[in-house]
Amino acid sequence: MTQSARTAAPAARTPGRRAEEAESGDRGGAHAPVGRVAVTLAALGVVFGDIGTSPLYALQTVFSVDNHAIHATQTGVYGVVSLVFWAITIIVSVKYLTLIMRADNHGEGGIMALIALVENVRLRRRAATAALVAIGIFGASLFYGDGMITPAISVLSAVEGLEVVNPAFESLVVPVTVVILTLLFAIQRFGTGLVGRLFGPVMAAWFTVLALAGLREVLAAPGIVRAVSPTYAVAFLVQHGSAAFIALGAVVLTVTGAEALYADMGHFGRSPIRRAWFVIVFPALILNYAGQGALILRSPAAIANPFFLLLPHWARMPTVLLATMATVIASQAVISGAFSVTRQAVQLGFLPRIRIRQTSEREAGQIYVRGINWLIYVAVIALVLGFRSSQHLASAYGIAVTGTLAIDTLLFLVVLRALWRKPVVLVAAAAAFFLTVDLAFFSANLPKVLHGGWFPLLIAAGAFTILSTWRRGRDIVTRHRTEQEGPLREFVDEIRVMDPPVQRCPGTAVFLNANPDTTPLAMRANVEHNHTLHEAAVIMSVQMTNVPRVGDDERIAIDDLGYRDDGITHVTARYGFKDDVDVPRALRLATERGVESGVDLSCPSYFLSQMTIVLTRNKGMRRWRKRLFVVMSRNAASPSDWFRLPDDRTVTLGSRVEL
């Protein structure tokens, strides 16, 4: 289905890659510093919303787990702050920012990029590659579960600041949260371009508040700085035993959103994300967590809400408003990420064609998927109404995050050894270190399964079933369809000797078909039933590649297949998994490239094969999965809409294919 990411077609440079090239290529120019600041500010607004709002609830959750088993003693506070510091440093600064971000797929990052790279790895056994791809798809499925919890816990934790301002506002927390989330999901169909311009400045203000609030308490109790020593983390784990292990499940909340740094690399490039992290985000987070720790040590009652109690009373209400805007931005990033992952899954063959609407004429990444939007909305509102507080909701948070962290590490290690040919000793050392950290956090979150952690796992299991079922069913249907289509060469030979002869009507017909060597079912049906074929017949293959984007200069390949005298031409249009498929535009490019004379592509007729899937008792998939595949295929977007074909010049002919 997919082609090699390195050989099929070079991708066009992404906006982020272009920005990174621009800032590196014009360092001496007057506008270079301004450009770097602008891109860094944009990255700050889009990339760091999730991890940047974790201080709202992370430490509060740590000291609340297991009936407050972690006490506000020096050992407990210093140990927790030390664990937080080293978790952020190891997982975000070292693993993602320094190492994994080097594993890009033509400038794109994220778990889908790792899956594409793994599919290009030639392992000794195909089953091993298939298993790794399946693991990667489960990691992508976990993203949907994580994406449903993030808006709920983020916005809920921000609005809970009202309770700190005035306890009488407690009854308003859930209704206000529901209203904010409803408005957020309702505006998705209009796009986020206008609001998106505020993301950078708002998040810059947010991280400034984080840093200043934490610095205020750190200056009052500078001893908390000693917590950066790993000895406090080790002592905490040894002295607190099982309670410390459970606390790890809450500490991991400080790194939620780490995968987003990698996934958004294609939008901004490595340098702006790294610059924003090390210059602004990392110092602000560490200062705030240290400040919260110092406050808890000074006033143990502050564990009720250490973030808002860190602030002077006059600043709490303005910070509630700022925190609400920051959490809305974090939620927006997750929702947009779900849309993006869905489109990539469609393009890579893991989902059927679904309606994806572009909401911006300038930004390719701004899309809207109606079904996904409202599915996430229903789940998010159910979570808010069911858990009713960020502290309770934190019990469901973390299992999906840690699962994704571990899967990213595993796939990266495969790329490190099998694709980059790094020494076995180096890969083994990296595996021992990073997988130990990831699996420790994952294991610490397993007890959460019984207390709400089942929800993201259930969502992930459902998403994985859908993705894997469509991919497997699609492979089976494609194989049966290829057998039914038959070789194109033999079909052309049959046309030449048919009696009565096939009538060649004037004009050009475009037959869409995936395989250039087989006969499009619509072409076969037209000849067998109508005994006609246009004077010029173009077989159009839309080829999805493992790269994010394909430039127009690499989009089209033209081949007469040796049938020039028969008026048959083949055109291949290549697309990346972030491109929008547009067949008429591709044909216009084919005209510019010099398609065979006599072929008029200015006003062709389009022919599609409408498949009716017939369930059989053949092995390959269980009966219930076959039924699921049929339901998905019936609800897929219209091929004419997907390929952007004109309705008044599109003819659909039916065919039956076994599953």
C-alpha positions in Angstrom: 0.0 0.0 0.0 2.7 2.4 1.0 6.0 3.2 -0.7 9.4 3.7 0.8 9.7 7.1 2.5 13.2 7.4 1.2 12.7 6.3 -2.4 9.1 6.9 -3.5 9.1 10.7 -3.8 10.8 13.4 -1.9 8.4 15.4 0.2 7.9 19.1 -0.2 9.4 21.0 2.7 7.1 21.6 5.5 6.4 25.1 6.9 8.4 24.2 9.9 11.3 22.9 7.9 11.2 26.0 5.7 11.2 28.2 8.7 14.2 26.4 10.2 16.0 26.6 6.9 15.3 30.3 6.6 16.6 31.1 10.1 19.7 29.1 9.5 20.3 30.4 6.0 20.0 34.1 6.8 21.7 34.4 10.1 23.4 37.6 9.1 20.3 39.4 7.9 18.5 42.0 9.9 15.3 40.0 9.9 16.8 36.7 11.0 16.5 37.3 14.8 13.0 38.6 14.3 12.1 35.5 12.4 13.6 33.2 15.0 11.6 35.0 17.7 8.4 34.7 15.7 8.7 31.0 15.0 9.7 30.3 18.6 6.7 32.3 19.9 4.4 30.3 17.5 5.9 27.0 18.7 5.4 28.2 22.3 1.7 28.7 21.7 1.0 25.5 19.9 3.4 22.8 21.2 3.6 23.4 25.0 0.0 23.8 26.1 -0.4 20.3 27.5 2.9 20.1 29.4 2.6 23.7 30.3 -0.7 23.3 32.2 0.4 20.3 34.2 1.5 22.4 37.2 -2.3 23.1 37.8 -2.8 19.5 39.1 0.4 17.4 39.1 1.8 18.1 42.6 -1.6 18.3 44.1 -2.2 14.8 42.8 1.1 13.4 44.0 0.3 14.4 47.6 -3.2 13.2 47.4 -2.6 9.7 46.1 -3.2 6.6 48.3 -5.0 8.6 51.0 -2.2 11.2 51.4 0.5 8.5 52.1 3.2 11.1 51.0 3.6 13.5 53.8 4.7 17.1 53.6 8.0 16.4 55.3 11.4 17.5 54.0 12.1 14.0 52.7 8.7 13.7 51.0 8.7 17.2 49.4 12.4 17.2 48.4 12.0 13.7 47.0 8.9 14.5 45.0 10.4 17.7 43.6 13.6 15.7 42.7 11.5 13.1 40.9 9.7 15.7 39.0 12.9 17.5 38.0 14.6 14.2 36.8 11.4 12.9 35.1 11.2 16.1 33.0 14.9 16.2 32.3 15.2 12.5 31.3 12.0 12.1 29.3 11.6 15.5 27.7 15.0 17.2 27.6 17.1 14.1 26.9 14.9 11.4 25.3 12.6 13.5 23.1 14.3 16.9 22.5 17.8 15.5 22.2 17.4 12.0 20.7 14.0 11.0 19.3 13.5 14.3 17.5 16.4 13.1 15.3 14.1 10.4 13.9 12.1 12.4 11.5 10.2 11.3 8.4 11.1 14.0 5.9 10.8 16.7 8.6 7.7 15.2 10.3 7.6 13.7 13.8 5.2 11.8 16.0 4.3 8.2 16.3 3.0 8.0 12.7 6.5 9.1 11.5 8.1 6.3 13.6 5.6 3.8 12.1 6.5 4.9 8.6 10.2 4.5 9.4 9.7 1.1 10.9 7.8 -0.1 7.8 10.9 0.7 5.8 13.2 -1.3 8.1 14.1 -4.7 6.6 14.0 -7.1 9.6 14.8 -10.8 9.3 11.1 -11.7 9.6 8.2 -9.9 8.1 6.2 -10.9 11.2 8.5 -8.8 13.4 7.9 -5.7 11.3 4.1 -6.4 11.3 4.2 -6.7 15.1 6.1 -3.5 15.5 3.7 -1.7 13.2 0.8 -3.1 15.2 2.4 -1.8 18.5 2.9 1.6 16.9 -0.8 1.7 15.8 -1.8 0.8 19.4 0.4 3.8 20.5 -1.5 6.0 18.0 -4.8 4.6 19.4 -3.7 5.6 22.9 -3.5 9.1 21.7 -7.2 9.2 21.3 -7.8 8.1 24.9 -5.2 10.6 26.1 -6.8 13.3 23.9 -10.2 12.8 25.6 -8.8 13.2 29.1 -6.6 16.2 28.4 -9.3 18.8 27.7 -11.4 17.6 30.7 -8.6 17.6 33.3 -7.0 20.8 32.0 -10.0 23.0 31.9 -11.5 21.5 35.0 -8.2 22.2 37.0 -8.2 25.8 35.8 -11.8 26.5 36.7 -11.2 24.9 40.1 -9.2 28.1 40.9 -12.6 29.7 41.6 -12.9 27.6 44.7 -9.6 29.0 46.0 -10.8 32.6 45.2 -14.1 32.0 47.0 -15.3 28.6 48.3 -18.8 29.7 47.5 -18.0 29.2 43.8 -17.5 25.5 44.2 -20.9 24.7 42.7 -20.0 26.6 39.6 -16.9 24.7 38.7 -18.5 21.8 36.7 -21.1 23.9 34.9 -18.6 26.6 33.9 -16.2 23.8 32.7 -19.0 22.2 30.6 -19.9 25.6 29.0 -16.2 26.4 28.1 -15.7 22.9 26.6 -18.9 23.1 24.6 -17.9 26.4 23.1 -14.5 25.1 22.3 -15.8 22.1 20.4 -18.5 24.1 18.7 -16.1 26.6 17.1 -13.9 23.9 15.6 -15.8 23.8 12.4 -15.0 27.5 11.8 -11.3 26.9 12.2 -8.9 28.4 14.7 -6.9 30.8 12.6 -8.1 33.9 14.3 -7.9 32.6 17.8 -4.6 30.9 17.0 -2.8 34.3 16.7 -3.3 34.7 20.4 -1.8 31.4 21.3 1.8 32.5 21.4 1.3 35.7 23.5 -1.1 34.0 25.9 1.3 31.1 26.5 4.2 33.5 26.9 2.2 35.3 29.6 1.3 31.9 31.2 4.9 30.7 31.4 5.9 34.1 32.8 3.3 33.7 35.6 4.5 30.2 36.3 8.1 31.3 36.6 7.4 34.4 38.7 5.0 32.6 41.1 7.5 29.8 41.7 10.5 32.2 42.0 8.7 34.2 44.7 8.5 31.1 46.9 11.9 29.8 46.0 13.5 33.1 47.0 11.7 32.8 50.4 12.9 29.2 50.9 16.1 28.7 48.7 16.8 25.4 50.3 14.4 23.8 47.9 17.0 24.1 45.1 18.9 21.2 46.7 16.1 19.0 45.4 17.7 18.9 42.0 20.2 16.4 43.4 19.1 12.8 42.4 20.0 11.6 45.9 16.7 13.0 47.2 14.7 11.1 44.6 16.6 7.8 45.4 16.1 8.4 49.2 12.4 9.1 48.6 11.9 5.8 46.7 13.8 3.8 49.2 12.1 5.2 52.3 8.6 5.3 51.1 8.5 1.9 49.3 5.1 1.1 47.8 3.7 4.6 48.4 6.6 6.1 46.4 5.9 3.7 43.6 2.3 4.8 43.5 3.4 8.4 43.6 5.3 7.8 40.4 2.0 7.4 38.7 1.2 11.0 39.6 4.7 12.3 38.9 4.3 11.3 35.3 1.6 13.9 35.0 4.4 16.5 34.8 5.4 15.1 31.4 2.0 14.8 29.8 2.3 16.4 26.3 6.0 15.3 25.8 5.0 13.4 22.7 3.5 16.6 21.3 6.9 18.2 21.1 7.9 15.4 18.7 4.6 15.3 16.9 4.6 19.0 16.1 8.2 19.0 14.8 6.9 19.2 11.2 5.1 22.5 11.9 8.0 24.4 13.4 11.3 22.4 13.0 13.6 21.2 15.7 15.4 24.4 16.6 12.3 26.6 17.5 10.9 23.8 19.7 14.2 23.2 21.4 14.8 26.9 21.9 11.4 27.5 23.4 11.8 24.5 25.7 15.3 25.2 27.1 15.0 29.0 27.2 11.4 29.5 28.4 9.3 26.4 29.2 11.8 24.2 31.1 13.0 26.9 33.5 9.4 28.1 34.1 8.2 24.6 34.9 11.0 23.8 37.3 10.7 27.1 39.1 7.0 26.6 39.6 7.2 23.0 40.8 10.1 24.0 43.1 7.9 26.9 44.4 5.0 24.6 45.0 7.2 22.2 46.9 8.6 25.0 49.1 5.0 26.2 49.8 3.9 22.7 50.8 6.9 22.3 53.1 6.1 25.6 54.7 2.3 25.2 54.9 1.2 21.5 54.5 -2.4 22.6 54.1 -1.4 24.0 50.7 -1.7 20.5 49.2 -5.4 21.3 48.7 -4.4 23.4 45.7 -0.7 24.3 45.7 -0.7 26.1 42.4 -3.3 28.8 43.1 -2.2 29.1 46.8 1.2 29.9 45.5 -0.2 33.2 44.3 -1.0 36.3 46.3 -4.8 36.7 46.8 -5.1 39.7 44.5 -3.6 37.7 41.6 -5.7 34.5 41.9 -8.8 35.6 39.9 -6.7 37.0 36.9 -4.7 33.8 37.0 -7.9 31.7 36.9 -8.8 33.5 33.7 -5.3 33.2 32.2 -5.2 29.5 33.3 -8.5 28.9 31.6 -7.2 30.4 28.3 -4.0 28.3 28.6 -6.0 25.1 29.2 -8.2 25.9 26.2 -5.1 26.3 24.1 -3.8 22.9 25.4 -7.2 21.3 24.6 -7.2 22.9 21.1 -3.8 21.4 20.4 -5.0 17.9 21.4 -8.2 18.3 19.3 -6.2 19.4 16.3 -3.8 16.6 16.9 -6.7 14.1 16.8 -7.8 15.5 13.5 -4.3 15.3 12.1 -3.7 11.7 13.3 -7.1 10.8 11.7 -6.1 12.2 8.4 -2.7 10.5 8.5 -4.5 7.2 9.3 -6.8 7.6 6.3 -3.9 8.4 4.0 -1.8 5.5 5.3 -4.7 3.0 4.8 -5.7 2.5 8.4 -9.1 4.2 8.1 -11.7 4.5 5.3 -12.1 7.7 3.4 -13.9 10.2 5.7 -15.0 13.8 5.2 -12.1 16.1 6.2 -12.7 19.8 5.7 -10.0 22.3 5.3 -10.7 25.3 7.5 -7.9 27.6 6.3 -6.8 28.5 2.8 -3.3 29.2 4.0 -2.5 26.7 6.7 -2.6 23.0 5.5 -2.7 21.7 9.1 -6.0 23.4 10.0 -8.6 20.8 9.2 -11.9 19.7 10.7 -13.3 16.2 11.1 -16.8 16.4 12.2 -17.3 12.8 13.5 -14.1 12.9 15.5 -14.8 16.3 17.0 -18.2 15.4 18.4 -17.0 11.9 19.5 -14.3 13.5 21.6 -16.7 16.1 22.9 -19.2 13.5 24.2 -16.4 11.6 25.9 -14.9 14.8 27.4 -18.2 16.0 28.9 -18.9 12.4 30.2 -15.5 12.6 32.0 -16.2 16.0 33.5 -19.7 15.0 34.8 -18.5 11.6 35.9 -15.3 12.5 37.8 -16.3 16.2 38.7 -12.8 17.2 39.9 -9.3 17.2 38.4 -8.1 15.2 41.5 -10.5 12.4 40.7 -9.9 12.6 37.0 -6.1 12.3 37.6 -6.8 8.7 38.6 -7.7 8.0 35.0 -4.8 10.0 33.6 -1.4 8.6 33.0 -1.9 5.1 31.7 -2.3 6.2 28.1 0.6 8.7 28.4 3.1 6.2 29.8 2.0 3.6 27.2 2.8 6.0 24.4 6.1 7.0 26.0 7.2 3.4 26.1 6.1 2.6 22.6 7.9 5.7 21.2 11.1 4.4 22.9 10.7 0.9 21.5 10.1 2.1 17.9 13.0 4.6 18.2 15.3 1.8 19.4 14.4 -0.2 16.3 15.2 2.7 14.0 18.4 3.3 16.0 19.7 -0.2 15.3 18.0 -1.4 12.1 17.9 1.8 10.1 20.8 3.8 11.4 23.0 0.8 12.2 24.2 2.1 15.6 26.3 -0.3 17.6 24.5 -3.0 19.6 26.2 -2.0 22.8 24.9 1.6 22.4 21.4 0.5 21.6 21.3 -2.0 24.5 22.5 0.7 26.9 19.8 3.1 25.6 17.2 0.4 25.9 18.2 -0.5 29.4 18.0 3.1 30.6 15.0 4.5 28.8 12.8 1.5 28.9 13.5 1.1 32.6 12.3 4.6 33.2 9.3 4.3 30.9 8.2 0.9 32.2 8.6 2.1 35.8 6.2 4.9 35.2 3.8 2.6 33.2 3.8 0.0 36.0 3.1 2.7 38.6 0.0 3.7 36.6 -1.4 0.1 36.3 -3.3 0.4 39.6 -5.2 3.3 38.0 -6.9 0.9 35.7 -9.4 0.0 38.3 -10.0 3.7 39.3 -10.7 5.2 35.9 -7.6 4.2 33.9 -9.8 1.7 32.1 -11.4 4.6 30.1 -8.4 5.6 27.9 -7.5 1.9 27.5 -11.0 1.1 26.4 -10.9 4.0 23.9 -7.5 2.9 22.7 -8.7 -0.7 22.3 -11.7 0.4 20.3 -9.5 2.6 18.1 -6.9 -0.1 17.6 -9.7 -2.6 16.6 -11.0 -0.2 14.0 -7.6 0.7 12.6 -6.3 -2.8 12.4 -9.6 -4.2 11.0 -9.7 -1.7 8.2 -6.1 -2.3 7.3 -6.5 -6.1 7.3 -9.8 -6.0 5.5 -8.5 -3.6 2.9 -5.6 -5.9 2.1 -7.9 -8.8 1.6 -10.4 -6.9 -0.5 -7.5 -5.4 -2.6 -6.1 -8.9 -3.2 -9.5 -10.3 -4.3 -10.2 -7.2 -6.4 -6.8 -7.5 -8.2 -7.7 -11.1 -9.1 -11.0 -10.0 -10.4 -9.6 -7.1 -12.4 -7.2 -9.4 -14.3 -4.0 -8.3 -16.3 -4.4 -5.2 -18.3 -2.3 -6.6 -21.2 -4.6 -9.5 -21.7 -7.7 -7.3 -21.6 -6.3 -5.0 -24.3 -5.5 -8.0 -26.4 -9.1 -9.2 -26.0 -10.4 -5.8 -27.1 -8.4 -6.0 -30.4 -10.1 -9.3 -31.4 -13.6 -8.8 -30.1 -16.4 -9.5 -32.5 -18.3 -7.3 -33.0 -15.5 -4.8 -32.4 -15.5 -2.4 -29.5 -16.8 1.0 -30.5 -14.3 3.9 -29.7 -16.4 6.9 -28.8 -14.9 10.4 -29.0 -13.5 12.0 -25.9 -11.3 11.1 -23.0 -12.2 8.7 -20.1 -10.3 8.6 -16.8 -10.5 5.3 -14.9 -9.3 5.4 -11.4 -7.5 2.3 -10.4 -4.8 1.5 -7.7 -2.8 -1.0 -9.8 -1.3 0.0 -13.1 -0.9 -3.6 -14.2 -4.6 -4.6 -13.8 -7.8 -3.6 -15.6 -10.0 -1.1 -13.8 -13.3 -2.8 -13.1 -15.2 0.2 -14.4 -13.3 -0.1 -17.7 -14.0 -3.9 -17.9 -17.7 -3.4 -17.2 -18.0 -0.6 -19.7 -16.5 -2.8 -22.5 -18.3 -6.0 -21.6 -21.7 -4.4 -21.1 -21.7 -1.4 -23.4 -19.1 -2.6 -25.9 -17.6 0.9 -26.0 -14.4 2.6 -25.0 -13.4 6.2 -25.4 -10.8 7.0 -28.0 -8.4 8.1 -25.2 -8.4 6.1 -22.0 -6.4 7.3 -19.0 -5.9 4.9 -16.1 -5.3 7.0 -13.0 -3.5 5.6 -10.0 -3.5 7.6 -6.7 -0.5 6.4 -4.8 -0.1 7.2 -1.1 3.4 7.4 0.2 5.0 7.2 3.6 6.2 10.8 3.4 4.2 13.8 4.8 4.0 15.8 1.5 4.9 15.4 -2.1 5.8 18.5 -4.2 4.2 19.2 -7.5 7.5 18.5 -9.3 7.3 14.9 -8.0 3.6 14.5 -8.1 3.0 13.1 -11.6 4.5 10.1 -13.5 3.2 9.3 -17.1 3.5 6.0 -18.9 1.9 4.8 -22.1 2.5 1.2 -20.8 3.3 0.2 -24.4 -0.3 0.7 -25.5 0.1 4.0 -27.4 -1.6 2.6 -30.5 -4.6 1.5 -28.3 -5.0 5.0 -26.9 -4.4 3.9 -23.3 -2.2 6.0 -21.0 -1.4 5.5 -17.4 -0.9 8.5 -15.0 0.3 8.0 -11.4 -0.3 10.8 -8.9 1.7 10.6 -5.7 0.5 12.1 -2.4 2.0 12.3 1.1 -0.1 11.4 4.2 -0.6 15.1 4.9 -1.6 16.1 1.3 -5.1 16.6 0.1 -6.0 14.4 -2.9 -7.2 16.3 -5.9 -7.4 14.3 -9.1 -8.5 17.1 -11.5 -5.6 19.2 -10.4 -3.2 16.2 -10.8 -4.5 15.8 -14.4 -3.8 19.5 -15.1 -0.3 18.8 -13.9 -0.1 15.8 -16.3 -1.1 18.1 -19.2 1.7 20.4 -18.2 4.1 17.5 -18.1 3.2 16.6 -21.7 0.8 13.7 -21.6 0.5 11.7 -24.8 -0.8 13.5 -27.9 -4.5 12.9 -28.6 -5.3 12.8 -24.9 -7.5 15.8 -24.0 -7.6 16.2 -20.2 -9.4 19.5 -20.3 -12.8 18.0 -19.9 -12.7 14.2 -19.3 -15.3 11.8 -18.1 -14.4 10.0 -14.8 -15.3 6.4 -14.2 -15.4 4.9 -10.7 -15.9 1.3 -9.5 -18.4 1.1 -6.7 -17.6 -2.0 -4.7 -20.3 -4.2 -3.0 -18.5 -6.3 -0.4 -19.8 -9.8 -0.1 -19.1 -11.7 3.1 -17.7 -15.2 2.7 -16.5 -18.0 5.0 -13.0 -17.7 3.7 -10.3 -17.4 6.4 -8.5 -14.1 6.9 -10.7 -12.3 9.5 -13.3 -13.3 12.0 -16.9 -12.9 11.1 -17.5 -10.0 13.4 -14.5 -8.1 12.0 -15.8 -8.6 8.5 -19.1 -7.1 9.5 -17.3 -4.2 11.1 -15.3 -3.7 7.9 -18.5 -3.6 5.9 -20.1 -1.1 8.2 -17.0 1.1 7.9 -17.0 0.8 4.1 -20.6 1.8 3.9 -20.0 4.9 5.9 -16.9 6.0 4.0 -16.9 9.3 2.1 -18.0 9.2 -1.5 -15.0 8.5 -3.8 -16.0 11.4 -6.0 -15.9 13.7 -3.1 -12.6 12.3 -1.8 -10.9 12.6 -5.2 -12.7 16.0 -5.8 -14.3 14.8 -9.1 -17.0 16.9 -10.7 -20.4 15.2 -10.2 -21.7 16.1 -13.6 -18.8 14.2 -15.3 -18.5 11.2 -13.0 -20.0 7.8 -13.8 -20.1 5.0 -11.2 -20.3 1.3 -12.1 -21.0 -1.4 -9.6 -18.9 -4.5 -8.8 -18.9 -7.2 -6.2 -15.8 -8.2 -4.3 -15.5 -11.0 -1.7 -14.2 -10.6 1.8 
